[in-house]
Amino acid sequence: MEKINILIVDDRPENIIALEALLQRNDINIISTTNPNEALRLSWEMDIAIALIDVQMPEMDGFELVEILKSNPRTKEILVIFVTAISKETKHAVKGLNTGAVDYLYKPLDPYITSAKVDSFIQFVRNQREVKAKNKELEANQKELIKAKDLAEQGKRIKDNFLANMSHEIRTPINGIIGITQLLKRTALSDEQLEMVNLLEVSSNSLLGVINDVLDLSKIESGKFKISRAPTDIVKICEAVIDLLRIPSVEKKLDLTLNLDTELPKMIYADSLRLNQILMNLIGNAIKFTHEGSVSLKVEILDRKGNNVKLKFSIIDSGIGIAKENIDKIFETFEQADEQTTIKFGGTGLGLSIVKNLAKLKGGLLEVQSEEFKGSTFCFTNWYEIFKETTVDIKPIEEKLIPLSNTRILVAEDNPINKFLITKILQSWQIEMDVVENGKEALEKLRENDYHLILMDTFMPVMNGLEAIKLIREGYASGKENIPIITFSAAVMDTDKATAIAAGANDVISKPFEPAVLHKKIQEYTKTIG
């Protein structure tokens, strides 16, 4: 236990000796002096907690000594008890308390009262110091928390920047590959060439799927992932997934089946994109890890409550199965059942982690039953509201992309493949265009010529698209501040799109883009052209 320093100040040595004898104990240090000036020095140099000070002393009385102590920041916290033989009149006590004392002891001293009062102040000091120590500890912890928070925010910024850059650097070439593949499919191809082009398209979409998985996982972890429910044809969703995965199942000679409950409602409120993502991941995994036998999707009704139905989606396979000790591990990010799984089958280990998070976000339950070398069953269960149709379904008619003649567009794009792709697409719509490679060139072209619209890539050398847009909106090309601008962006974070809009863009198209989407937006922003 820390010892408390107590200072005794009295001009009579015999009084000091008496007080020392009365107060002597193991948990305190007693320092004494007959000189008030010496008392000031001791108070300054030592950590004095309590001072017992005689009132009547030559040269400097107790009141003057305490006033000096209380005026100094270093000694003002000392608890002062006056020891006096003068009258017990109220005016003397008030004067002492006003000076800064906390109590009075009157001579002749009563040993019991003196010990009790000093004991109580010693305990008060201990409590006070304990509180101060706890406060310092809390302040230190608070600083550590602030530091950890800053580091976490810095880590998040680095991660977001990395994802944005990765998205741009990978999605940009993929956009070119997918776009040129679509252009190739419109040309006269032999059966062998068409097969290779189709394989190229499938491979590009697979790579794009991996990138989207990483970005989806990041959005889920940051709490920015949204579930959007709308009327959904549950049967069509299931049939579409099975049809998409039919080719890899046929290649492995697997029996891929769909088993639907006959009582399934035709339409439910669901996030069709995310439900499709869950089923594609689970069935794709089942096909991947099954060498022979079958993979089946079973959808059944478990319960009904009013206008709500509880559906269970079961994906059953006769594949390699999962050892019991690895079942929890497969749902972790970038993890697979074991190292041999990665070596033999490849993959990122993201699929099931995303499925688990999506199931949780949708308010559903994901379960797995598996036996090694015999197969696995993954089940996703959730409640859905039944959508009651009020209109007759009309099959949408594919809209033909009409020519957009008499339209002049400025294109700013630095990637040669994407430049080639955009040029070919715009030429097929009979659009006149000028093409530049950066924002600075775009500004000069806009000053020299008139355009109906600008297509601006976000990331470019010399001057990026966002800087160029800001300068256009600020009047760099006089009279053309309000020209419609659509940005191309390979970054898909919500903040990137918001930044583009804040810079002055009218709209944002994510790479890779569908030609029909671009055509619709060009029509929308140039509809006043006659």
C-alpha positions as CSV (number, residue, x, y, z in Angstrom):
1,M,0.0,0.0,0.0
2,E,1.3,3.5,-0.9
3,K,2.3,5.5,2.1
4,I,0.6,8.9,2.6
5,N,2.8,11.9,3.5
6,I,1.6,14.0,6.4
7,L,3.2,17.4,7.2
8,I,3.2,18.8,10.8
9,V,4.0,22.5,11.1
10,D,4.3,23.9,14.7
11,D,6.7,26.4,16.2
12,R,6.9,24.3,19.4
13,P,8.8,21.0,19.1
14,E,7.0,19.5,22.1
15,N,3.7,19.8,20.2
16,I,5.2,18.1,17.1
17,I,6.5,15.2,19.2
18,A,3.1,14.8,20.8
19,L,1.3,14.7,17.4
20,E,3.9,12.3,15.9
21,A,3.4,9.9,18.8
22,L,-0.4,10.2,18.4
23,L,-0.4,9.6,14.6
24,Q,2.4,7.1,14.2
25,R,1.4,4.1,12.0
26,N,2.8,2.0,9.2
27,D,0.8,3.4,6.2
28,I,1.9,7.1,6.6
29,N,5.2,9.1,6.5
30,I,5.3,12.0,9.0
31,I,7.4,15.0,8.0
32,S,7.6,17.9,10.5
33,T,9.1,21.4,10.8
34,T,9.0,24.3,13.2
35,N,9.6,26.8,10.3
36,P,6.7,27.9,8.0
37,N,9.2,28.7,5.2
38,E,10.7,25.3,5.5
39,A,7.1,23.9,5.4
40,L,6.7,25.7,2.0
41,R,9.8,24.1,0.6
42,L,8.8,20.6,1.9
43,S,5.3,21.0,0.4
44,W,6.9,22.0,-3.0
45,E,9.4,19.1,-3.1
46,M,7.4,16.3,-1.5
47,D,4.0,14.8,-2.3
48,I,2.2,16.1,0.8
49,A,-1.4,14.9,1.1
50,I,-2.4,16.3,4.6
51,A,-0.9,19.2,6.5
52,L,-1.6,19.8,10.3
53,I,-0.7,23.5,10.8
54,D,-0.6,25.5,13.9
55,V,-2.4,28.8,13.7
56,Q,-0.2,31.0,16.0
57,M,3.4,31.1,14.9
58,P,6.0,33.8,14.8
59,E,7.2,35.3,11.5
60,M,4.3,33.7,9.5
61,D,1.0,32.5,11.0
62,G,-0.9,29.5,9.9
63,F,-3.4,31.6,7.9
64,E,-0.7,33.2,5.8
65,L,1.0,29.8,5.2
66,V,-2.2,28.2,4.0
67,E,-3.0,31.2,1.7
68,I,0.4,30.7,0.0
69,L,-0.1,26.9,-0.3
70,K,-3.6,27.3,-1.8
71,S,-2.3,29.9,-4.3
72,N,0.2,27.5,-5.9
73,P,-1.1,24.9,-8.4
74,R,1.4,22.4,-7.1
75,T,0.3,22.5,-3.5
76,K,-3.3,23.7,-3.6
77,E,-4.7,20.1,-3.3
78,I,-3.2,19.6,0.1
79,L,-5.8,18.9,2.8
80,V,-5.1,21.4,5.6
81,I,-6.2,20.9,9.3
82,F,-5.6,23.8,11.6
83,V,-4.3,23.0,15.1
84,T,-5.1,25.9,17.5
85,A,-5.2,26.9,21.1
86,I,-7.1,30.2,20.4
87,S,-10.8,30.7,21.1
88,K,-13.4,28.3,19.6
89,E,-15.4,31.3,18.4
90,T,-17.2,30.9,15.1
91,K,-15.3,33.9,13.5
92,H,-11.9,32.2,13.9
93,A,-13.2,28.9,12.4
94,V,-14.8,30.8,9.5
95,K,-11.6,32.6,8.8
96,G,-9.6,29.3,8.7
97,L,-12.1,27.6,6.5
98,N,-12.2,30.6,4.1
99,T,-8.4,30.4,3.9
100,G,-8.7,26.8,2.6
101,A,-8.6,24.5,5.6
102,V,-10.9,21.5,5.8
103,D,-11.1,21.1,9.6
104,Y,-10.0,22.4,13.0
105,L,-8.3,20.6,15.9
106,Y,-8.4,22.4,19.3
107,K,-5.7,22.2,21.9
108,P,-5.4,20.4,24.2
109,L,-5.9,17.7,21.7
110,D,-8.3,14.8,22.4
111,P,-6.3,11.7,21.2
112,Y,-9.5,9.9,20.0
113,I,-11.0,12.8,18.1
114,T,-7.6,13.6,16.6
115,S,-6.9,10.0,15.4
116,A,-10.5,9.7,14.1
117,K,-10.3,12.9,12.1
118,V,-6.9,12.2,10.6
119,D,-7.9,8.6,9.8
120,S,-11.0,9.8,7.9
121,F,-8.9,12.3,5.9
122,I,-6.3,9.6,5.1
123,Q,-9.1,7.4,3.8
124,F,-10.4,10.3,1.8
125,V,-7.0,10.9,0.2
126,R,-6.7,7.2,-0.7
127,N,-10.2,7.3,-2.3
128,Q,-9.4,10.5,-4.1
129,R,-6.1,9.1,-5.5
130,E,-7.8,5.8,-6.5
131,V,-10.4,7.8,-8.4
132,K,-7.6,9.9,-10.1
133,A,-5.7,6.7,-11.0
134,K,-8.9,5.2,-12.5
135,N,-9.5,8.4,-14.4
136,K,-6.0,8.3,-15.8
137,E,-6.5,4.7,-16.7
138,L,-9.8,5.6,-18.4
139,E,-8.1,8.5,-20.3
140,A,-5.4,6.1,-21.4
141,N,-7.9,3.6,-22.5
142,Q,-9.9,6.3,-24.3
143,K,-6.8,7.4,-26.1
144,E,-6.1,3.8,-27.1
145,L,-9.7,3.4,-28.3
146,I,-9.5,6.7,-30.3
147,K,-6.2,5.4,-31.8
148,A,-7.7,2.0,-32.6
149,K,-10.7,3.8,-34.1
150,D,-8.5,6.0,-36.3
151,L,-6.5,2.9,-37.4
152,A,-9.7,1.0,-38.2
153,E,-11.0,4.0,-40.2
154,Q,-7.7,4.3,-41.9
155,G,-7.7,0.6,-42.7
156,K,-11.2,0.9,-44.0
157,R,-10.2,3.8,-46.3
158,I,-7.2,1.8,-47.5
159,K,-9.5,-1.2,-48.1
160,D,-12.1,0.9,-50.0
161,N,-9.4,2.5,-52.1
162,F,-7.9,-0.9,-52.9
163,L,-11.3,-2.3,-53.8
164,A,-12.1,0.7,-56.0
165,N,-8.7,0.5,-57.7
166,M,-8.9,-3.3,-58.1
167,S,-12.5,-3.0,-59.5
168,H,-11.3,-0.4,-62.0
169,E,-8.1,-2.2,-63.1
170,I,-9.8,-5.6,-63.5
171,R,-13.3,-4.6,-64.7
172,T,-12.0,-2.3,-67.4
173,P,-10.3,-5.0,-69.4
174,I,-13.2,-7.4,-68.7
175,N,-15.6,-4.8,-70.1
176,G,-13.5,-4.8,-73.3
177,I,-13.4,-8.6,-73.5
178,I,-17.2,-9.0,-72.9
179,G,-18.0,-6.1,-75.3
180,I,-15.8,-7.4,-78.1
181,T,-17.2,-10.9,-77.6
182,Q,-20.7,-9.5,-78.1
183,L,-19.6,-7.7,-81.2
184,L,-18.0,-10.9,-82.5
185,K,-21.2,-12.9,-82.0
186,R,-22.9,-10.5,-84.4
187,T,-20.5,-11.4,-87.2
188,A,-20.5,-14.4,-89.4
189,L,-18.8,-17.2,-87.4
190,S,-18.2,-20.9,-88.1
191,D,-19.6,-23.3,-85.5
192,E,-16.1,-23.8,-84.1
193,Q,-15.5,-20.1,-83.8
194,L,-18.9,-19.5,-82.2
195,E,-18.1,-22.2,-79.6
196,M,-14.8,-20.5,-78.7
197,V,-16.4,-17.1,-78.5
198,N,-19.1,-18.6,-76.2
199,L,-16.3,-20.1,-74.0
200,L,-14.6,-16.7,-73.9
201,E,-17.8,-15.1,-72.7
202,V,-18.4,-17.7,-70.0
203,S,-14.8,-17.3,-68.8
204,S,-15.1,-13.5,-68.7
205,N,-18.4,-13.7,-66.8
206,S,-16.9,-16.1,-64.3
207,L,-14.0,-13.7,-63.6
208,L,-16.5,-10.9,-63.2
209,G,-18.4,-13.0,-60.8
210,V,-15.4,-13.4,-58.5
211,I,-14.8,-9.7,-58.5
212,N,-18.4,-9.1,-57.7
213,D,-18.2,-11.6,-54.8
214,V,-15.3,-9.7,-53.3
215,L,-17.1,-6.4,-53.6
216,D,-20.4,-7.9,-52.2
217,L,-18.5,-9.2,-49.2
218,S,-17.0,-5.8,-48.6
219,K,-20.4,-4.2,-48.7
220,I,-21.9,-6.8,-46.4
221,E,-19.1,-6.3,-43.8
222,S,-19.5,-2.5,-43.9
223,G,-23.3,-2.7,-43.5
224,K,-23.9,-1.0,-46.9
225,F,-25.5,-4.0,-48.5
226,K,-29.2,-3.6,-49.3
227,I,-32.0,-6.2,-49.8
228,S,-34.6,-5.0,-52.4
229,R,-37.8,-7.0,-52.4
230,A,-40.1,-7.0,-55.4
231,P,-42.7,-9.4,-57.0
232,T,-40.7,-12.5,-58.1
233,D,-41.6,-15.6,-60.0
234,I,-40.1,-18.3,-57.8
235,V,-40.5,-21.1,-60.4
236,K,-38.8,-19.0,-63.1
237,I,-35.9,-18.2,-60.8
238,C,-35.3,-21.9,-60.0
239,E,-35.7,-23.0,-63.7
240,A,-33.3,-20.2,-64.8
241,V,-30.6,-21.3,-62.4
242,I,-30.9,-24.9,-63.4
243,D,-30.7,-24.0,-67.1
244,L,-27.6,-21.8,-66.5
245,L,-25.8,-24.6,-64.7
246,R,-27.0,-27.4,-67.0
247,I,-23.8,-27.2,-69.2
248,P,-21.2,-27.9,-66.4
249,S,-23.4,-30.7,-65.0
250,V,-23.7,-32.3,-68.5
251,E,-19.9,-32.0,-68.9
252,K,-19.4,-34.0,-65.7
253,K,-22.2,-36.4,-66.6
254,L,-24.2,-35.5,-63.6
255,D,-28.0,-35.7,-63.3
256,L,-29.2,-32.1,-62.5
257,T,-32.8,-32.1,-61.4
258,L,-35.4,-29.6,-60.1
259,N,-38.1,-30.7,-57.7
260,L,-40.8,-28.1,-57.0
261,D,-43.7,-28.3,-54.5
262,T,-46.9,-28.3,-56.5
263,E,-48.5,-25.8,-54.0
264,L,-45.8,-23.2,-54.6
265,P,-47.3,-19.7,-55.1
266,K,-46.6,-18.2,-58.5
267,M,-45.3,-14.9,-57.2
268,I,-43.7,-13.9,-53.9
269,Y,-42.0,-10.7,-52.6
270,A,-38.2,-11.4,-52.7
271,D,-34.9,-10.0,-53.8
272,S,-34.6,-12.1,-57.0
273,L,-31.0,-11.0,-57.6
274,R,-29.8,-12.2,-54.2
275,L,-31.9,-15.3,-54.1
276,N,-30.5,-16.2,-57.6
277,Q,-27.0,-15.5,-56.1
278,I,-27.6,-17.9,-53.2
279,L,-28.9,-20.7,-55.5
280,M,-26.2,-20.2,-58.1
281,N,-23.5,-20.4,-55.4
282,L,-24.9,-23.5,-53.7
283,I,-25.7,-25.4,-56.8
284,G,-22.5,-24.4,-58.5
285,N,-20.6,-25.7,-55.5
286,A,-22.5,-28.9,-55.5
287,I,-21.6,-29.5,-59.1
288,K,-18.0,-28.6,-58.5
289,F,-17.6,-31.1,-55.7
290,T,-19.6,-34.0,-57.2
291,H,-17.8,-36.4,-59.5
292,E,-20.6,-38.8,-60.2
293,G,-24.3,-39.2,-59.4
294,S,-26.7,-36.2,-59.1
295,V,-27.3,-32.7,-57.9
296,S,-30.9,-31.6,-57.2
297,L,-32.7,-28.5,-56.2
298,K,-35.8,-29.1,-54.1
299,V,-38.2,-26.3,-53.1
300,E,-41.0,-27.1,-50.6
301,I,-43.5,-25.3,-48.4
302,L,-42.9,-25.8,-44.7
303,D,-45.6,-23.6,-43.2
304,R,-48.2,-21.0,-44.0
305,K,-49.4,-18.0,-41.9
306,G,-52.0,-15.7,-43.5
307,N,-50.5,-14.3,-46.7
308,N,-47.0,-15.6,-45.9
309,V,-45.3,-18.8,-46.8
310,K,-42.2,-20.5,-45.4
311,L,-40.1,-21.9,-48.1
312,K,-37.2,-24.4,-47.9
313,F,-34.6,-24.6,-50.7
314,S,-32.6,-27.8,-50.5
315,I,-29.5,-28.5,-52.6
316,I,-28.7,-32.2,-52.4
317,D,-25.6,-33.7,-54.0
318,S,-23.8,-37.1,-54.0
319,G,-20.4,-35.4,-53.9
320,I,-17.2,-35.6,-51.7
321,G,-19.0,-34.4,-48.6
322,I,-17.4,-32.5,-45.7
323,A,-15.8,-33.8,-42.6
324,K,-17.6,-32.8,-39.4
325,E,-14.6,-30.8,-38.1
326,N,-14.6,-28.7,-41.3
327,I,-18.3,-27.8,-41.5
328,D,-18.0,-24.5,-39.6
329,K,-14.8,-23.6,-41.4
330,I,-16.4,-23.6,-44.9
331,F,-18.5,-20.5,-44.1
332,E,-15.4,-18.4,-43.2
333,T,-14.1,-15.8,-45.7
334,F,-11.4,-17.2,-48.1
335,E,-11.6,-20.6,-46.4
336,Q,-12.3,-24.0,-47.9
337,A,-12.7,-27.4,-46.1
338,D,-9.0,-28.1,-46.2
339,E,-5.9,-27.3,-48.3
340,Q,-6.4,-30.2,-50.5
341,T,-9.8,-28.9,-51.5
342,T,-8.2,-25.7,-52.9
343,I,-5.4,-27.7,-54.7
344,K,-7.9,-30.1,-56.3
345,F,-10.9,-27.9,-57.0
346,G,-9.6,-24.3,-56.9
347,G,-11.8,-21.3,-56.0
348,T,-11.5,-18.3,-53.7
349,G,-13.4,-19.6,-50.7
350,L,-15.8,-16.6,-50.9
351,G,-19.0,-18.3,-52.2
352,L,-20.3,-19.9,-49.0
353,S,-19.3,-16.9,-46.9
354,I,-21.4,-14.7,-49.1
355,V,-24.3,-17.1,-49.1
356,K,-24.2,-17.2,-45.3
357,N,-24.2,-13.4,-45.0
358,L,-26.9,-13.0,-47.7
359,A,-29.1,-15.6,-45.9
360,K,-28.7,-13.6,-42.6
361,L,-29.5,-10.3,-44.3
362,K,-32.6,-11.8,-45.8
363,G,-33.7,-13.0,-42.4
364,G,-33.4,-16.6,-43.4
365,L,-31.6,-19.7,-42.0
366,L,-28.8,-21.6,-43.8
367,E,-28.1,-25.1,-42.6
368,V,-25.8,-27.9,-43.8
369,Q,-25.8,-31.7,-43.3
370,S,-22.9,-33.6,-44.8
371,E,-21.1,-36.9,-44.6
372,E,-17.6,-37.3,-46.0
373,F,-17.5,-39.3,-49.3
374,K,-21.3,-39.6,-49.3
375,G,-22.6,-36.1,-50.1
376,S,-24.0,-32.9,-48.7
377,T,-27.4,-31.1,-48.3
378,F,-27.4,-27.3,-48.0
379,C,-30.8,-25.8,-46.9
380,F,-31.9,-22.2,-47.1
381,T,-35.2,-21.5,-45.2
382,N,-37.1,-18.2,-45.2
383,W,-40.5,-16.6,-44.9
384,Y,-41.9,-14.8,-48.0
385,E,-45.0,-12.7,-48.5
386,I,-47.2,-14.0,-51.3
387,F,-47.8,-11.5,-54.1
388,K,-51.4,-11.6,-55.4
389,E,-51.4,-10.8,-59.1
390,T,-54.0,-8.2,-60.3
391,T,-52.9,-8.1,-63.9
392,V,-52.3,-10.6,-66.6
393,D,-48.6,-11.3,-67.4
394,I,-47.5,-10.0,-70.7
395,K,-44.2,-11.2,-72.1
396,P,-41.9,-8.3,-72.7
397,I,-41.0,-7.7,-76.4
398,E,-37.4,-7.1,-77.0
399,E,-36.9,-3.5,-78.0
400,K,-34.8,-2.9,-81.1
401,L,-32.1,-0.4,-80.7
402,I,-33.0,2.3,-83.2
403,P,-30.4,4.5,-84.9
404,L,-29.6,7.8,-83.2
405,S,-28.6,9.8,-86.3
406,N,-28.0,13.6,-86.0
407,T,-26.5,13.0,-82.5
408,R,-22.9,14.1,-81.8
409,I,-21.1,12.8,-78.8
410,L,-17.7,13.5,-77.3
411,V,-16.0,10.3,-75.9
412,A,-13.2,10.5,-73.3
413,E,-11.7,7.1,-72.8
414,D,-8.0,6.1,-72.4
415,N,-8.2,2.3,-72.6
416,P,-7.7,1.3,-76.3
417,I,-9.9,-1.8,-76.1
418,N,-12.8,0.1,-74.5
419,K,-12.3,3.0,-76.9
420,F,-12.6,0.5,-79.8
421,L,-15.7,-1.1,-78.3
422,I,-17.5,2.2,-77.6
423,T,-16.6,3.5,-81.1
424,K,-18.0,0.4,-82.8
425,I,-21.2,0.5,-80.7
426,L,-21.9,4.2,-81.4
427,Q,-21.1,3.8,-85.1
428,S,-23.7,1.0,-85.2
429,W,-26.3,3.6,-84.0
430,Q,-25.2,6.1,-86.6
431,I,-23.8,8.5,-84.0
432,E,-21.1,11.1,-84.9
433,M,-18.3,11.3,-82.4
434,D,-14.9,12.6,-81.4
435,V,-12.7,10.5,-79.2
436,V,-10.0,11.8,-76.8
437,E,-7.8,10.1,-74.2
438,N,-8.0,12.3,-71.1
439,G,-10.0,15.0,-69.4
440,K,-7.7,17.8,-70.6
441,E,-8.2,16.9,-74.3
442,A,-12.0,16.6,-73.6
443,L,-12.0,20.2,-72.4
444,E,-10.2,21.5,-75.5
445,K,-12.5,19.6,-77.8
446,L,-15.6,20.9,-76.0
447,R,-14.3,24.5,-76.4
448,E,-13.8,23.9,-80.2
449,N,-16.9,21.9,-81.0
450,D,-20.6,21.5,-80.1
451,Y,-21.8,18.2,-78.8
452,H,-25.2,16.8,-77.5
453,L,-23.6,14.6,-74.8
454,I,-20.3,13.6,-73.3
455,L,-19.3,10.1,-72.4
456,M,-16.5,10.5,-69.8
457,D,-14.4,7.7,-68.3
458,T,-13.7,8.4,-64.6
459,F,-10.0,7.3,-64.3
460,M,-7.7,8.7,-67.0
461,P,-4.1,10.0,-67.1
462,V,-3.2,13.8,-67.2
463,M,-6.6,14.8,-66.0
464,N,-9.3,12.4,-64.7
465,G,-12.9,12.6,-65.6
466,L,-14.2,14.1,-62.4
467,E,-11.8,17.0,-62.6
468,A,-12.8,17.7,-66.2
469,I,-16.5,17.5,-65.2
470,K,-16.0,20.1,-62.4
471,L,-14.3,22.5,-64.8
472,I,-17.0,22.1,-67.4
473,R,-19.7,22.9,-64.8
474,E,-17.7,25.9,-63.6
475,G,-17.8,27.3,-67.2
476,Y,-14.5,26.3,-68.7
477,A,-16.2,26.1,-72.1
478,S,-18.5,29.2,-72.0
479,G,-22.2,28.4,-72.7
480,K,-21.7,24.7,-72.4
481,E,-21.9,24.3,-68.6
482,N,-25.1,22.3,-68.7
483,I,-24.2,19.7,-71.4
484,P,-25.3,16.2,-70.3
485,I,-22.4,14.1,-69.1
486,I,-22.5,10.3,-68.5
487,T,-19.5,8.8,-66.8
488,F,-18.2,5.3,-67.3
489,S,-16.9,3.8,-64.1
490,A,-15.3,0.4,-63.3
491,A,-15.6,1.2,-59.6
492,V,-18.9,-0.1,-58.2
493,M,-18.8,1.2,-54.6
494,D,-21.8,3.5,-53.8
495,T,-19.4,6.2,-52.7
496,D,-17.7,6.3,-56.1
497,K,-21.1,6.8,-57.9
498,A,-22.1,9.5,-55.4
499,T,-18.7,11.2,-55.9
500,A,-19.3,11.3,-59.7
501,I,-22.8,12.8,-59.3
502,A,-21.5,15.3,-56.8
503,A,-18.8,16.4,-59.3
504,G,-21.6,17.2,-61.8
505,A,-22.2,14.1,-63.8
506,N,-25.8,13.5,-64.9
507,D,-25.5,9.7,-64.7
508,V,-23.1,6.8,-64.1
509,I,-22.8,3.6,-66.1
510,S,-20.9,0.8,-64.5
511,K,-18.4,-1.3,-66.5
512,P,-19.0,-3.8,-68.0
513,F,-22.2,-2.2,-69.5
514,E,-25.1,-3.5,-71.6
515,P,-25.3,-1.7,-74.9
516,A,-29.1,-1.4,-74.4
517,V,-28.5,0.5,-71.1
518,L,-26.2,2.9,-72.8
519,H,-28.6,3.4,-75.8
520,K,-31.5,4.2,-73.4
521,K,-29.5,6.8,-71.5
522,I,-28.2,8.5,-74.6
523,Q,-31.8,8.6,-75.9
524,E,-33.0,10.0,-72.5
525,Y,-30.4,12.8,-72.4
526,T,-30.6,13.8,-76.1
527,K,-34.4,13.4,-76.6
528,T,-34.8,17.1,-77.5
529,I,-32.7,16.5,-80.7
530,G,-34.8,16.8,-83.8
